Amino acid sequence: MRAVVIFVVAAVMATLAGPASALTGEQIVRNALSLHEGIRDYKALLTVTTDIEGLDMPERKVTVYFKRPDRVRVDSDGVVFIPKSALNLAELEHMISKNADSVLSGQKQVNGRTQYFVKMIPRGDQPHRDRVLLWVWGDNWTVDRLEMWYDGTQMFTMRWTYQRVGGKYLMPQSLVFTTSADRLPGGKRGQVRLQFSQVQVNLGLKDELFAQQK
């Protein structure tokens, strides 16, 4: 029997471009939204390692499919916890642009690389208790780390490494999701590690493939 549990986290994958002296938070977000513009669909093999309080889950290998605008299929032989925004590019794009002001708040050098620090703050009449913090590499414009805070409490952290696919697209190679505020199903705390391999983009995946999800 195949069972897949996907939990939703607010996650952001970003890119930015242009002269460093002219960068603003809004420019970073606009470029983030164009990171995967050329990707219509993808397929990947994921190795999922789970370390969650009170759960004894084996390492699993799952096959994931994505097709725009927001179709996702996950094939697994058992229960697996996966951050939904790690798979759904459209959801990432929605998260990064959803009613927030982006503020470029600093930069530093890390082992010879420039890293930018961006705060995303809800605008308008929304409660100003949640914050998304991003650390973006300046040489390939990918996000190194994301933190979600709510009312002064750190909810979770996501960290990425990347691989180039098709000689053009930067796609995740690894993703580590760590929660310290009971955000996993059942109020658990812990860590989920995803390793992406055999990533293929723009395969022309058919709609029927997603209708067959079990």
C-alpha positions as CSV (number, residue, x, y, z in Angstrom):
1,M,0.0,0.0,0.0
2,R,1.3,3.4,-0.9
3,A,0.9,6.2,1.6
4,V,2.4,9.7,1.3
5,V,2.0,12.5,3.8
6,I,2.9,15.9,2.5
7,F,3.0,18.8,4.9
8,V,3.0,22.4,3.9
9,V,5.7,24.8,4.9
10,A,6.3,28.3,3.8
11,A,9.4,28.0,1.8
12,V,11.2,30.2,-0.6
13,M,13.8,29.5,-3.3
14,A,15.3,32.7,-4.7
15,T,17.6,34.2,-7.3
16,L,18.7,37.8,-7.9
17,A,20.7,39.6,-10.6
18,G,22.2,43.0,-11.4
19,P,24.9,45.1,-9.9
20,A,25.4,44.7,-6.2
21,S,25.3,48.4,-5.6
22,A,21.8,48.7,-7.0
23,L,20.2,45.7,-5.3
24,T,17.0,46.1,-3.3
25,G,14.8,43.5,-1.6
26,E,12.1,44.0,-4.2
27,Q,14.6,43.3,-7.0
28,I,15.7,40.1,-5.3
29,V,12.1,38.9,-5.1
30,R,11.3,39.8,-8.7
31,N,14.3,37.8,-9.8
32,A,13.4,35.0,-7.5
33,L,10.1,34.6,-9.3
34,S,11.9,34.1,-12.6
35,L,14.3,31.5,-11.3
36,H,12.3,28.6,-12.7
37,E,10.4,30.4,-15.5
38,G,11.7,28.0,-18.1
39,I,10.7,24.8,-16.2
40,R,7.4,23.4,-17.3
41,D,7.8,20.1,-15.4
42,Y,10.3,17.9,-13.8
43,K,10.9,14.4,-12.4
44,A,13.3,13.4,-9.7
45,L,14.4,10.6,-7.4
46,L,14.4,11.6,-3.7
47,T,16.1,9.9,-0.8
48,V,14.3,10.9,2.3
49,T,15.8,10.6,5.8
50,T,13.6,11.4,8.7
51,D,14.6,12.1,12.3
52,I,11.4,13.0,14.2
53,E,10.7,12.7,17.9
54,G,8.9,9.5,18.7
55,L,9.0,8.1,15.1
56,D,11.1,5.3,13.8
57,M,11.0,5.7,10.0
58,P,13.4,4.0,7.6
59,E,15.2,5.9,4.8
60,R,13.0,5.9,1.8
61,K,13.5,6.5,-1.9
62,V,10.5,8.2,-3.7
63,T,9.9,9.4,-7.2
64,V,8.4,12.9,-7.5
65,Y,6.8,14.6,-10.5
66,F,5.8,18.2,-10.9
67,K,3.9,20.0,-13.7
68,R,2.8,23.6,-13.9
69,P,0.8,25.2,-12.7
70,D,0.7,23.2,-9.4
71,R,0.4,19.4,-10.1
72,V,2.5,17.1,-7.9
73,R,2.8,13.4,-7.8
74,V,4.8,11.4,-5.2
75,D,5.3,7.6,-5.6
76,S,6.4,5.9,-2.4
77,D,6.1,2.4,-1.0
78,G,5.5,3.8,2.5
79,V,4.7,6.8,4.6
80,V,7.1,9.7,4.0
81,F,7.1,13.3,5.3
82,I,8.1,15.8,2.6
83,P,7.9,19.6,2.8
84,K,5.3,20.4,0.0
85,S,7.1,23.5,-1.1
86,A,10.2,21.5,-1.7
87,L,8.4,19.9,-4.7
88,N,5.9,22.4,-5.9
89,L,7.6,25.3,-7.8
90,A,4.4,27.2,-8.1
91,E,3.8,27.1,-4.4
92,L,7.3,28.5,-3.8
93,E,6.6,31.3,-6.2
94,H,3.3,32.1,-4.4
95,M,5.0,32.0,-1.0
96,I,7.7,34.5,-2.0
97,S,5.3,37.0,-3.5
98,K,2.4,36.8,-1.1
99,N,1.6,40.3,0.3
100,A,5.1,40.9,1.7
101,D,7.6,43.7,1.5
102,S,11.1,42.5,0.9
103,V,13.9,44.4,2.6
104,L,17.6,43.8,1.8
105,S,19.0,44.1,5.3
106,G,22.7,43.3,4.9
107,Q,25.5,41.4,3.3
108,K,28.7,39.6,4.3
109,Q,31.6,37.6,3.0
110,V,31.6,33.8,3.6
111,N,34.7,32.0,2.4
112,G,35.1,34.5,-0.3
113,R,31.5,34.5,-1.4
114,T,29.0,37.4,-1.0
115,Q,25.9,36.5,0.9
116,Y,22.8,38.8,1.1
117,F,20.4,38.9,4.0
118,V,16.7,39.6,3.1
119,K,13.7,40.1,5.4
120,M,10.2,39.5,4.1
121,I,7.6,41.4,6.1
122,P,3.8,41.2,5.8
123,R,2.3,44.4,4.5
124,G,-1.0,46.2,5.0
125,D,-3.5,45.1,7.6
126,Q,-1.9,41.6,8.1
127,P,-0.7,40.7,11.6
128,H,3.0,41.7,11.8
129,R,4.0,38.7,13.8
130,D,5.5,36.4,11.2
131,R,8.7,36.9,9.3
132,V,10.6,35.1,6.6
133,L,14.4,35.5,6.6
134,L,16.6,34.6,3.6
135,W,20.3,34.2,3.1
136,V,21.1,34.4,-0.6
137,W,24.4,33.7,-2.3
138,G,25.7,36.4,-4.6
139,D,27.6,34.3,-7.0
140,N,24.8,32.0,-8.2
141,W,21.9,33.8,-6.6
142,T,20.4,30.9,-4.8
143,V,19.1,30.7,-1.3
144,D,21.4,29.1,1.2
145,R,19.0,29.3,4.2
146,L,15.5,30.3,5.1
147,E,14.0,30.8,8.5
148,M,10.4,31.3,9.4
149,W,9.6,33.1,12.6
150,Y,6.2,33.7,14.3
151,D,5.6,36.0,17.3
152,G,9.3,35.8,18.3
153,T,9.5,32.0,17.9
154,Q,11.6,30.3,15.3
155,M,9.2,27.8,13.6
156,F,11.6,26.1,11.1
157,T,14.7,26.4,9.1
158,M,15.4,25.2,5.5
159,R,18.9,24.9,4.0
160,W,19.7,24.0,0.4
161,T,22.5,22.9,-1.9
162,Y,22.0,23.0,-5.7
163,Q,22.9,21.2,-8.9
164,R,22.8,22.3,-12.5
165,V,20.4,20.4,-14.6
166,G,20.4,20.4,-18.4
167,G,23.4,22.7,-18.3
168,K,21.0,25.6,-17.5
169,Y,18.7,25.2,-14.5
170,L,19.8,25.3,-10.8
171,M,17.7,22.7,-9.0
172,P,17.9,21.5,-5.5
173,Q,20.5,18.8,-4.7
174,S,19.8,18.6,-1.0
175,L,17.3,20.2,1.3
176,V,17.3,20.0,5.1
177,F,14.1,21.0,6.9
178,T,14.5,21.5,10.7
179,T,11.7,22.4,13.0
180,S,11.9,23.5,16.7
181,A,8.3,24.5,17.3
182,D,6.1,21.5,16.9
183,R,5.3,22.1,13.3
184,L,5.4,18.5,12.0
185,P,2.3,16.3,12.0
186,G,1.3,15.2,15.4
187,G,3.1,18.1,17.1
188,K,6.5,16.5,16.6
189,R,9.8,18.2,16.3
190,G,12.7,17.0,14.2
191,Q,14.5,17.1,10.9
192,V,13.8,15.8,7.4
193,R,16.6,15.5,4.9
194,L,16.0,15.3,1.1
195,Q,18.6,14.3,-1.4
196,F,17.6,14.9,-5.1
197,S,19.1,12.8,-7.9
198,Q,18.3,11.9,-11.5
199,V,16.6,15.2,-11.9
200,Q,15.1,15.8,-15.4
201,V,13.3,18.9,-16.6
202,N,10.8,19.6,-19.4
203,L,9.9,16.0,-20.1
204,G,6.4,16.9,-21.4
205,L,4.7,15.1,-18.6
206,K,1.0,14.3,-19.4
207,D,-1.9,15.3,-17.2
208,E,-3.0,11.7,-17.0
209,L,0.1,10.9,-14.9
210,F,-1.1,13.1,-12.1
211,A,-4.7,11.7,-12.3
212,Q,-3.2,8.3,-11.5
213,Q,-1.8,9.3,-8.1
214,K,-2.7,6.8,-5.4
